[in-house]
Amino acid sequence: MKVRDAINRAAIIEPNQYDHHEQIMWLQMLDGQIFEEVIRTHEGCPEHFNAPHEMNDDLLVPEPYTDLYLWYLVGRIQISNA
């Protein structure tokens, strides 16, 4: 899933005032946590992870699990609005 796809899908469910840079930062944090807590626990994993920085960058988790990003963004939006 591309960063833009996650952001656009979340905006349909939860329209919001947060700019793309802030939402990209949230996705970077999530991908970083997944990398550190899941991927790096396995032998032979890469040493470094390139977090997404642009709307066209790919996110770490593949299909069919990409709804993770959608619901993460919706949750962050709702928490930030509280």
Backbone as CSV, one residue per row, in Angstrom:
resi,resn,N_x,N_y,N_z,CA_x,CA_y,CA_z,C_x,C_y,C_z
1,MET,0.852,-1.166,0.000,0.000,0.000,0.000,0.898,1.229,0.000
2,LYS,0.518,2.216,-0.746,1.220,3.493,-0.785,0.715,4.383,0.352
3,VAL,1.567,5.293,0.782,1.197,6.250,1.819,-0.066,6.997,1.420
4,ARG,-0.130,7.463,0.179,-1.294,8.236,-0.282,-2.579,7.433,-0.210
5,ASP,-2.498,6.134,-0.478,-3.684,5.282,-0.417,-4.225,5.208,1.011
6,ALA,-3.336,5.039,1.971,-3.760,4.978,3.370,-4.381,6.301,3.799
7,ILE,-3.737,7.401,3.463,-4.234,8.720,3.861,-5.567,9.026,3.189
8,ASN,-5.670,8.723,1.910,-6.921,8.998,1.187,-8.072,8.140,1.696
9,ARG,-7.810,6.879,1.973,-8.871,6.002,2.481,-9.319,6.431,3.869
10,ALA,-8.364,6.820,4.718,-8.718,7.270,6.068,-9.555,8.546,6.006
11,ALA,-9.250,9.430,5.069,-9.990,10.695,4.943,-11.447,10.466,4.545
12,ILE,-11.713,9.382,3.839,-13.094,9.054,3.465,-13.888,8.657,4.709
13,ILE,-13.268,7.862,5.560,-13.940,7.379,6.775,-13.994,8.462,7.842
14,GLU,-12.890,9.202,7.979,-12.773,10.196,9.042,-12.201,11.488,8.463
15,PRO,-13.064,12.307,7.827,-12.573,13.591,7.297,-11.869,14.369,8.410
16,ASN,-10.760,15.044,8.040,-9.957,15.676,9.081,-9.191,16.877,8.554
17,GLN,-8.625,17.625,9.492,-7.887,18.829,9.169,-6.378,18.626,9.193
18,TYR,-5.895,17.402,9.416,-4.465,17.135,9.550,-3.803,17.045,8.177
19,ASP,-2.671,17.753,8.029,-2.018,17.758,6.719,-1.286,16.441,6.478
20,HIS,-0.883,16.249,5.242,-0.240,14.994,4.850,1.056,14.767,5.604
21,HIS,1.786,15.832,5.908,3.052,15.668,6.624,2.843,15.057,8.005
22,GLU,1.824,15.501,8.697,1.545,14.945,10.021,1.110,13.484,9.920
23,GLN,0.279,13.172,8.949,-0.171,11.792,8.785,0.970,10.888,8.328
24,ILE,1.867,11.404,7.503,3.051,10.625,7.123,3.896,10.342,8.354
25,MET,4.041,11.322,9.245,4.794,11.119,10.482,4.172,9.994,11.312
26,TRP,2.839,9.978,11.400,2.172,8.894,12.138,2.478,7.542,11.504
27,LEU,2.432,7.478,10.166,2.717,6.222,9.475,4.177,5.817,9.637
28,GLN,5.084,6.787,9.673,6.493,6.482,9.924,6.668,5.842,11.291
29,MET,5.993,6.391,12.274,6.094,5.845,13.632,5.568,4.410,13.675
30,LEU,4.449,4.163,13.018,3.878,2.814,13.003,4.815,1.839,12.290
31,ASP,5.293,2.206,11.099,6.200,1.312,10.379,7.484,1.084,11.159
32,GLY,7.987,2.114,11.825,9.183,1.956,12.648,8.966,0.983,13.788
33,GLN,7.812,1.064,14.416,7.495,0.150,15.517,7.365,-1.281,15.000
34,ILE,6.713,-1.454,13.856,6.581,-2.797,13.266,7.962,-3.360,12.944
35,PHE,8.813,-2.523,12.368,10.161,-2.982,12.026,10.923,-3.416,13.276
36,GLU,10.917,-2.572,14.307,11.685,-2.865,15.519,11.132,-4.048,16.302
37,GLU,9.811,-4.128,16.437,9.221,-5.118,17.331,8.850,-6.440,16.662
38,VAL,8.769,-6.441,15.332,8.398,-7.678,14.641,9.526,-8.155,13.735
39,ILE,9.922,-7.348,12.792,10.878,-7.778,11.771,12.271,-7.989,12.354
40,ARG,12.728,-7.069,13.193,14.086,-7.187,13.739,14.230,-8.327,14.734
41,THR,13.153,-8.961,15.106,13.247,-10.098,16.030,13.621,-11.389,15.310
42,HIS,13.760,-11.331,13.983,14.067,-12.520,13.192,15.508,-12.469,12.669
43,GLU,16.124,-13.626,12.610,17.477,-13.710,12.067,17.479,-13.302,10.602
44,GLY,18.568,-12.669,10.203,18.739,-12.318,8.803,17.939,-11.105,8.357
45,CYS,17.370,-10.393,9.294,16.581,-9.218,8.914,17.523,-8.077,8.534
46,PRO,17.030,-7.105,7.770,17.863,-5.957,7.425,18.245,-5.170,8.682
47,GLU,19.394,-4.533,8.636,19.849,-3.719,9.761,19.057,-2.421,9.883
48,HIS,18.722,-1.836,8.752,18.062,-0.535,8.747,16.751,-0.591,7.987
49,PHE,15.922,0.357,8.290,14.613,0.462,7.656,14.454,1.881,7.129
50,ASN,14.047,2.017,5.888,13.781,3.328,5.303,12.305,3.644,5.467
51,ALA,12.004,4.496,6.411,10.612,4.881,6.676,10.065,5.677,5.498
52,PRO,8.759,5.577,5.265,8.156,6.339,4.174,8.219,7.843,4.456
53,HIS,8.538,8.623,3.414,8.634,10.073,3.568,7.751,10.832,2.587
54,GLU,7.336,10.180,1.543,6.574,10.830,0.476,5.246,10.095,0.267
55,MET,4.310,10.787,-0.347,2.982,10.215,-0.590,3.038,8.959,-1.459
56,ASN,4.050,8.841,-2.316,4.120,7.706,-3.234,4.968,6.554,-2.694
57,ASP,5.481,6.684,-1.479,6.298,5.622,-0.885,5.428,4.443,-0.453
58,ASP,6.030,3.262,-0.500,5.349,2.049,-0.045,5.447,1.932,1.465
59,LEU,4.388,1.416,2.059,4.387,1.103,3.482,4.896,-0.317,3.674
60,LEU,5.304,-0.642,4.866,5.995,-1.893,5.163,5.110,-3.138,5.095
61,VAL,3.923,-3.076,5.638,3.067,-4.258,5.755,2.347,-4.514,4.425
62,PRO,2.412,-5.756,3.915,1.796,-6.076,2.627,0.316,-6.449,2.752
63,GLU,-0.325,-6.541,1.597,-1.679,-7.089,1.541,-1.611,-8.511,2.074
64,PRO,-2.575,-9.036,2.692,-3.921,-8.527,2.932,-4.060,-7.801,4.264
65,TYR,-2.941,-7.314,4.811,-2.964,-6.732,6.155,-2.928,-5.200,6.169
66,THR,-3.098,-4.585,5.020,-2.925,-3.140,4.914,-4.028,-2.329,5.578
67,ASP,-5.133,-2.932,5.933,-6.156,-2.188,6.684,-5.599,-1.690,8.019
68,LEU,-4.530,-2.289,8.465,-3.839,-1.827,9.661,-3.564,-0.326,9.568
69,TYR,-3.096,0.136,8.422,-2.767,1.553,8.250,-4.015,2.425,8.252
70,LEU,-5.040,1.956,7.594,-6.297,2.701,7.543,-6.838,2.930,8.951
71,TRP,-6.969,1.875,9.714,-7.565,1.998,11.045,-6.623,2.683,12.033
72,TYR,-5.331,2.574,11.822,-4.383,3.306,12.656,-4.553,4.808,12.450
73,LEU,-4.634,5.233,11.175,-4.816,6.653,10.889,-6.151,7.161,11.421
74,VAL,-7.210,6.385,11.227,-8.527,6.802,11.732,-8.458,6.960,13.253
75,GLY,-7.815,6.027,13.931,-7.678,6.126,15.387,-6.852,7.328,15.818
76,ARG,-5.751,7.581,15.123,-4.927,8.755,15.464,-5.705,10.052,15.256
77,ILE,-6.476,10.109,14.190,-7.296,11.294,13.922,-8.310,11.501,15.044
78,GLN,-8.998,10.429,15.421,-10.009,10.534,16.469,-9.383,10.917,17.813
79,ILE,-8.255,10.346,18.141,-7.583,10.686,19.405,-7.127,12.142,19.375
80,SER,-6.596,12.585,18.251,-6.122,13.959,18.134,-7.258,14.966,18.188
81,ASN,-8.436,14.531,17.794,-9.612,15.423,17.829,-10.230,15.520,19.223
82,ALA,-9.894,14.584,20.090,-10.514,14.526,21.415,-10.071,15.663,22.317
